[in-house]
Amino acid sequence: MAVHQPRRPRIATLAVWLPAAVLAVPAVAYAEFPDKTVRIVVPYSAGGGTDIVARKLAERLTPRLKQTVVVENKPGANGIIGTDMVAKSAPDGHTYVLVVNTHLLNPILYKKMPYDTFEDLIGVTMVAKSPLVFVTQSTLPVKNAIEFARHVKASPGKYSYGSSENMTRLVGAMYNQHQKLDMVNVAYKGGAPLMTDVVGGVTTVGVTSVLTAKPFITSGRLRPIAVTGAERTPALPDVPTMIESGMKDFEVYTSYSLYAPAKTPKAALERMQKEVHAVVMAPDMKEILAEQAATPVAQSVDQFNAEVKKDFLLWQRLAREVNLQAE
């Protein structure tokens, strides 16, 4: 009589095999990241400080990522238009937005926004930070912020300060309030057009990054009268700080920070942060940034997102103190 051997159960075998197969798919897919062009959206006009940083970064990220990294300018609405586009992009690690501190001021000033700053976006890293500078026409007979304030007070109702987004508008409003000036704000879509109008005398003083103003200062078309920050910047060693001029709360910097759509895989964020860190800490990039008073940062993803929460509370306090309102 034939003896029938019992069939070996296949359930256990499948149970062991299936998870390994499932896990293998994303591993293979991620090994190919990035597998297409990477976009860095700058939500301000071309030629400004953020645009300069983005293009230097993209140029050096391209060989490291082995994919083309392009910069797209999408200015408007204090950076909201370009940032919204990124917030609604596919969270696949191929789209980022490079913003300044106004990114954290927007939810303070605007009750209705097309995206949620903290739910729809996730931080990658702060690329670099730089002090802000107050600049005016080189023909104006003033050398510092105190002399400028006296000049404005001598002819009330005539002067204005220009800003390119809410962060520079806030810092300009802080100066206006501290010195009890009556300057009106003129808003621009970027630092480059702001500088052009200050050179032409359309706007009296501009608040912008050293990155944006440096070429105009070097050429003699604009005169720096003060910088923000705790100490003078080596890029403009003869320019006093606002704190030196007796104005507190001006230990502020403009930061260039990279964000991605909220559901972007953590592995993609960490890969991008790693490459950004390598780029900005390289001697050539450090030199480029130093010439424009910018300092590389590139902290980890987790560190950056923890700092974002603290920074938000700072900007919230400063905005309330000058009663900054949406325009």
Salt bridges, closest charged atoms under 4 A:
ASP35 OD1 - HIS94 NE2 3.23
ASP51 OD1 - ARG55 NE 2.91
GLU59 OE1 - ARG60 NH1 3.62
GLU72 OE1 - ARG39 NH1 3.31
ASP84 OD1 - LYS88 NZ 2.41
ASP92 OD2 - LYS36 NZ 3.17
ASP92 OD1 - HIS94 ND1 3.35
GLU244 OE2 - ARG232 NE 2.88
ASP249 OD1 - ARG317 NH2 3.66
GLU270 OE2 - LYS266 NZ 3.61
GLU275 OE1 - ARG64 NE 2.55
GLU275 OE2 - ARG271 NE 2.97
ASP284 OD2 - ARG60 NE 3.02
ASP302 OD1 - LYS266 NZ 3.24
GLU321 OE2 - ARG317 NH1 2.85
GLU327 OE2 - ARG169 NH1 3.77
